[in-house]
Structure formats: structure tokens, C-alpha cells
Amino acid sequence: MIYRKSLSQIYIFVLIIIIFAGLSNSCTNTTNTTSTHNRLKDYIDTIKVINTHEHQRWFPQYNGHNINFYTLLNHSYLQADLVSAGTTRFDTDSINEGDLDALWETYGRSLDFSRNTSYYSHFLKGFNILYGYNIPYFTKEGIRSLSEQITNNYKNRDTWYAEAFEKAGFETMFVDQYWAPFNVELDPQYFTLVFNINNLVSATTQRTMKYREEAPLSVNLYKLADHEEYTITSLDDYLAFAKHIFKNFLDHKVVCLKNSMAYGRTLYYEDVPYEEAKALFSRNSSALSLEDKKALEDFMFHWICKKSIELDLPIQIHTGYLAGNGNNLENGRPTKLNNLFLKYRKARFSLFHGGYPWVGEFAALGKMFPNVYLDLVWLPQISREAAVRGLDEMLDCVPYNKFFWGGDCHFIEESTGSLEFGKDVVAEVLAKRVERGLLTEDVAKDIARKIFRDNAIQFFKLQQKLGIKL
């Protein structure tokens, strides 16, 4: 009995030692992981970021309306989650009136239901950083305080933007002006010019809209052609004017082209012969079937791919998830571009958004094709956890000189939150890989610097074009 009792005590003692050893190792590993993450995040915070995709613009003030919290919310991704949660669509007139109590009554419930989403969290991050807003969530009273600060900041917009831009840590932002695709005037202190080619493609089938009086020159290609004294009666005329537009962008230091046509059509572009396109263009646009219009657009984008090779301009392409509420998700499936990558091996492509939800296809294309690069833009905002899983998977597949990061926002507040989200995702993934023994910390830092700065400088040739050095 004495022997059995002693043996039992020994077993218990050994078991206690094992448990404490396990807890000790667990604590040590957690501490090391946290420490690795913090060191990497601190390093990433020192990088002057080349932001490869934004939609920054000055929104006009209407009839003395002061910009408030709901103005920014209305132009954020988060508003789509509020609509998804069941709120009515945003009413600009009510927002402009600025009755914060009434606006909370309208939107507050759906705002609360969205506290779990990445759209919410990254939007909140921007106010954490730029406004010192440290409340865990947006509240009625918190929004009142924020609105007062926002209004005061935007009364001195230029000063505010300079301060926020510097505090966020940007060096430059690539700006896609989809709302004014032919505008070439941007403030070079902050912005780098991108040519959104959607209109150039789609206008081939919209000749009956030529003289829409309300459309400005920056939107209406045919009105712009008249202004520039170009007559367009044939496909050859159209292509001649397209060359003129390209020259104008080159003269203003454009760094790349942008295709976001998945919002309105499939990304599969067939190789349509010139003679067929010429015959289609000669017909009245109203007489074209949907198949005819697609064929003409397909021809034009293939022409642009060839032009991109000639002018050494990379093409950024929206893939995957579509912003807003309600669309044909299948339009943006990354593999629909496969035929272009096979045909135009000298063209350089940058795919956007992790192709979410087709992250594996997105990574596979970057792995297969030397001329296909991968931009993490917007993926962390869509789903932070998908970004963590996706980047980890991508780093298993794709050499790390092929990644970029962009914000994809309209206001500096949301761009700042987007950057913080992106930094945290990259730091988390790299820290885990260091702890698993897959990377050294020095290589992890190199990867982070490549993602947020160096890769963009090299791929878009920013040193030659803009004087931005590594």
C-alpha cells in the first residue's frame, strides 16, 4: 500500500511538472511571437509607403454644407455593410443637413450590427490614428465629437490633408479617377497619375451618346475629341484619337493603366479580328447586339494590351469581389484573364484584391506567369482573416518581389485605416512564418519593405519617371 501510494504521488508530481513546463513553453512562445510581431510592425511603420491604388478626390461642399462623419461614411466601404444589414440607402440631402441625432436614428442600428466586419474595423482605425478616437466602437456621442473635428479639419482642407498624409506615412498615392478618366491634372505633392481605360474601351459602343451635354470633357470621349479637333467616323479615327489620349497621359507622367470593367462585364476578352471590329464600329451603336458590343470592347482592350507593351505601361486589373451591394460576382474571376497572359507575355499585369474569394486562383496566376504581379489592395478591408490566410498561402507560392499594397479609398481617413490594417496583416503573417522557422527576421523585414515600397518603385519604374528612390 505504501509503495502504491508513493507511486501515485510520483505520477502526480511528474504530471504537474509536465503541465507547468507546457504552460511555460506556451507563455514563452506567445511572448516571442508577440515580440516578433511588434518588432516587425515597428519596422513597417518606418517605411514611407508607395500606395499603388486610391480614389482620392476633393468632394465639393454643397450650399454651405459642412463635411461631417456621415459624409465620410457615405463614401466609405462601410456604408455597403449598413445597407447589407438592412438600412435604407444613404440619402445625401439628409447627410448634408447634418442633423446628427436624426442620422443616428436612421443609420445607428445598422452601424452597430456591422461592428464585427473588417469594413467597420479598418474605417475605425483611421479615426484612431488621425483623430485620437479611442472608443472601441462608433457611438452616438462619439460621432458627435468626431463630426465637430471633421468639420473643422475640412474647413482648412489643404492643411489637414498635408498633416494626415504625413502622419499616415505615405510617400505617394496612385490615383484612379474613374469618375473623370481623361483628366490628367493631379497634385504631384501627393498623387501619381493612373489612366483608367474603362471609358476608352466602352465608348467604342456608345457613339449615340456622343453629345450628352451634361457630360464634361473628362468623361465624354467624343466631346473631348471635338474639343481637340479630332473627327471620329471610323475605327481608324477612334484609334488615332486613342493614341492622342495616351500621349497626353505620357506627357503628364502616367505610371500605369487601370481596368475595373468587371463591375459591368466579364473579364474574358476574346481576340476579335480588326476587320470584324471595323465593321461593327461602322454601324450605329443602337443597332449593336450585346454580343456585338462585347466583341468591339474585346477588340479595344486587346489593342490597349498591345499599346501597353509599346509604351511600357503596366495594366492594373480589378479581380474578384465587387464593391457596393448587388452585382455579378463571376465577372471578376481571375482565371478569365488567362488567355491575355498567354497571348501578351511582354505586357505587365498587376492583379487586384487577392481575387477574393478566388484567392488560390489569384496566387496561381502570379506563380505561373512572370509578367503577372499581385496587389493586396483592399483584401484586408474585405476580410482581414482572408487576407491573413491568403498572404500566407501566396508567400508559399509566389516570389516576394511580385507583391504590392494599395488603399482603394476616397478620403484620407479611410486610406489611413486601410494602411494600418494592411501593415498589421503583413506583420502577423511574417511573424508567424518567422516563429515557424520558415523565414529569418531579416528576410521578413525585406519582404515587408518590398510589399509596401520597393516592389512598386521597380515595377512601375518610379525612379525614372518620378525620381522616387529605393
Buried (B, 14 or more C-beta within 10 A) or exposed (E): EEEEEEEEEEEEEEEEEEEEEEEEEEEEEEEEBEEBBEBBBEBBEEBEBBBBBBBBBEBEBEEEBBBBBBBBBBBBBBBBBBBBBEBEEBBEEBBBEBEBEEBBEBBBBBBBBBEEBBBBBBBBBBBBBBBEBEBEEBBEEBBBBBBBBBBEBBEEBEEBBBBBBEEBBBBBBBBBBBEBBBBBEBEEEBBBBBBBBBBBBBBBBBBEBBEEEEBEBBBBBBBBBBEEEBEBEEBEBBBBBBEEBBEBBBEBBBBBBBBBBBBEBBBBBEEBEEEBBBEBBEEEBEEBEEEBBBBBBBBBBBBBBBBBBEBEBBBBBBBBBBBEEEBEBEBBBBBBBBBBBEEBEEBBBBBBBBBBBBBBBBBBBBBEBEBBBBBBBBBBBBBBEBBBBBBBBBBEBBEBBBBBBBBBBBBBBBBBBBBBBBBBBBBBBBBBBBBEEBBEBEBBBBBBBBBBBBBBBEBBBBEEBBEBEE
